[in-house]
Amino acid sequence: MRWFGRRRKSAEGSLDRRADGADVAHLEEFAHSRRGVEAFVEPPTTMTATTVVLVAHDGEWTRRRVRDAKAAHELARKLGIPAYDAQVVGYPQRMRDWNRRDDSDSD
C-alpha cells in the first residue's frame, strides 16, 4: 500500500507530461495566425520537458512542450520562422512589454 503518491519521471527525465499533437497544433495555429513570429527553444529542466516559446511581432506569446530541441528547430524550419536557443539569446523586449501591458489590463 502506498501512502504518498509519487509522480513518475517521463522518458526525458522530467516530472512533466510529454509533448503531444495538440501542443504542436497549437504552435502551428499561433504561428500561422500572427505576424513576425520567432521561436525561442527552452531546455528541459528536472520539472519540465523541452518547451518552445513563440513570440509574435507585438510581443504576444505562447509556450508549449516539444519532444526535444531538435524537434523545436525542425518545427520552426517547417513554419518558416527563425528559432533561437532561449538560454543563449534570452527573450525579446517586446515579450516583456506584452506581459507588462497584460498585467496592467487586469487592474
Phi and psi in degrees as a GROMACS rama.xvg file:
@    title "Ramachandran Plot"
@    xaxis  label "Phi"
@    yaxis  label "Psi"
@TYPE xy
-100.58  123.793  ARG-2
-86.8304  -37.4991  TRP-3
-119.316  123.689  PHE-4
-70.0774  146.232  GLY-5
-125.873  138.297  ARG-6
-82.7085  138.108  ARG-7
-87.6518  146.206  ARG-8
-76.3876  143.553  LYS-9
-76.2946  176.667  SER-10
-60.7874  -27.9766  ALA-11
-78.3357  -6.20166  GLU-12
92.761  0.7545  GLY-13
-98.2254  170.5  SER-14
-91.214  3.92794  LEU-15
-89.417  163.553  ASP-16
-76.1897  162.819  ARG-17
-77.9393  158.613  ARG-18
-66.7645  150.616  ALA-19
-138.038  -179.25  ASP-20
-60.596  -32.4163  GLY-21
-65.4154  -35.8385  ALA-22
-63.0441  -48.0723  ASP-23
-64.2216  -42.3507  VAL-24
-60.443  -41.5301  ALA-25
-61.9739  -45.5971  HIS-26
-61.8892  -42.8689  LEU-27
-62.6388  -43.9569  GLU-28
-63.3218  -42.9869  GLU-29
-60.2387  -49.4971  PHE-30
-63.9578  -37.6787  ALA-31
-75.9218  -22.9991  HIS-32
-101.079  4.09166  SER-33
-134.651  158.452  ARG-34
-94.8521  154.449  ARG-35
60.1898  35.7886  GLY-36
-77.5909  136.777  VAL-37
-126.634  151.259  GLU-38
-107.157  137.096  ALA-39
-123.937  110.763  PHE-40
-86.2755  125.893  VAL-41
-105.586  132.725  GLU-42
-70.195  158.033  PRO-43
-68.6916  153.819  PRO-44
-124.822  -178.217  THR-45
-68.8181  -18.8763  THR-46
-103.786  -25.4593  MET-47
-132.978  152.309  THR-48
-75.3225  176.555  ALA-49
-59.7319  136.283  THR-50
-128.827  162.173  THR-51
-129.89  135.9  VAL-52
-106.682  124.555  VAL-53
-100.615  130.966  LEU-54
-122.625  124.82  VAL-55
-83.9744  174.435  ALA-56
-58.2029  -31.1093  HIS-57
-93.6656  1.49148  ASP-58
98.5912  -11.2985  GLY-59
-58.5869  141.136  GLU-60
-144.48  162.937  TRP-61
-146.722  152.905  THR-62
-130.347  135.668  ARG-63
-145.03  158.939  ARG-64
-73.5781  150.179  ARG-65
-135.607  163.378  VAL-66
-59.0788  -46.7374  ARG-67
-167.765  178.302  ASP-68
-61.8775  -38.4281  ALA-69
-60.46  -43.6005  LYS-70
-63.2479  -37.8374  ALA-71
-64.1515  -44.2459  ALA-72
-68.1347  -36.0459  HIS-73
-65.8347  -40.3923  GLU-74
-62.922  -44.8921  LEU-75
-60.1975  -42.4129  ALA-76
-61.8372  -43.9633  ARG-77
-61.3747  -38.2711  LYS-78
-81.9006  -10.1661  LEU-79
73.0643  33.9547  GLY-80
-121.37  152.312  ILE-81
-70.4597  148.801  PRO-82
-128.147  138.675  ALA-83
-131.456  154.305  TYR-84
-85.2143  114.109  ASP-85
-59.277  -33.159  ALA-86
-65.8862  -25.3234  GLN-87
-92.3237  -48.8123  VAL-88
-99.5405  -13.9868  VAL-89
77.8545  -163.214  GLY-90
-114.126  151.947  TYR-91
-71.1907  150.081  PRO-92
-57.1796  -35.7021  GLN-93
-61.3558  -28.2599  ARG-94
-69.2269  -44.0418  MET-95
-64.4322  -38.8152  ARG-96
-62.9839  -42.0034  ASP-97
-59.2327  -46.0808  TRP-98
-61.9499  -41.1198  ASN-99
-64.5405  -44.3792  ARG-100
-63.7765  -41.9588  ARG-101
-65.4082  -39.1758  ASP-102
-66.497  -38.9269  ASP-103
-72.6078  -25.0785  SER-104
-68.8227  -25.3666  ASP-105
-83.6685  -6.42612  SER-106
